[in-house]
């Protein structure tokens, strides 16, 4: 598979929607997870990421402007032991609770489908990183309507065992801007991941469309120890937390 430039993928797409990047640093020592959200409506743009335990949640920046919280307020990142879950909706909780009962990543998502936001039927994208005894693997999933038909849900899971150093995979909700918004197509895109968390965070944030970007989360996890560093950038507060 051709390795794409994450910078160009983001700069050349004004509205990929919400995106997940999972990979491994070039030195091979750290796992990488990133998640960003974008918005076109006032309700979608009125959000920030805040830390919650070992994960994060979305929160209204201005509570007075919050209209419908059902699809925009959720925990995108949760940690279950040696597993880090990253998703674009409340299926984070579905995965967390299911895996806590010894179900697999794929089994937990069998109970969910795309979002009920006609006519877009936004795909649910999810990722999980598993680090154990110095070994690392990850998986990504997308649940999407069958070409806009809400009666049919297409389910795809992609698993990456012992991922190569310097490589990551990128999946996002929308192929591009549009009305209705066209769903992501194909398998996750192969992209390069760097060693420097601050440089990678800055690259992602600066490459996202200025008008539509809302928030960004980036985490680097040491594969040997499980220790991690996190970066959060929120447009609404205009600072790196």
C-alpha positions, 0 to 999 in steps of 0.5 A: 500500500502506498504511504500517504502524507497525512499533511496532504490528506488533511490539507486537501480535504476541507471536511473529513469529519472526525478522524482516528490515526493509530500507529507506531513511532519511527523508533518503534518504542511508542504506540500512537493514537490521535483523534480529531473532530470537526464541525459545520454547525454551531452545535458541532463547533461548540465543543472542547476536549477535556481530560476525564480519568485516563481518557477524554470527553467532549464538553460544550464550550458555551452551555447556552449554545448547546442544543442537541447533545445526543451525538456530540457529547461523549467520551472519545477515549477510555482506557481499560487495563492495557487497552486504549479505546478511541471512537467518534461516539458513545460506542466507546462505552459499548466497547469498554463495557463489552470488553470488560465482559471478555467480548472481542472488539468486533463482537461489542460493535455488533450491537451498534450501527451508523449514527441516526443522523439522516441523510448523512448516516455518519459512520461510527469509526472506532479503534483499539490499541492493545499493549501487553508484555512489550507487544503491541497491536491495534484494530480499527472499525467502521460501521456505515450505511450501504450507500446511504441506505439506512436499512443496511449496515456494512461492518468492516474491521481491520487488524494490525499485528506487530505494526511496523515502526513509523507507520500508522493508519488513518480512518475518517467519517466522510470522504469529503464535504458534501450534502449529504456527506459521503461516507469514507470508502475503502480501508484505513489509509497508510500514513507516516507517524513521527517520534516527536509528539509535539511536532506530530500534534502541530502537524495535524492541527495546522493541516486541518481546515481552519474554519471546520476544525474543533479539537484534537487529541494525541497520545504516545504510549511507551510499549515497554512501560505503558507510560503515556503523554497526551496533548489536547488542542481546542480551537475554542480556547486556542491553546495546547493543554 
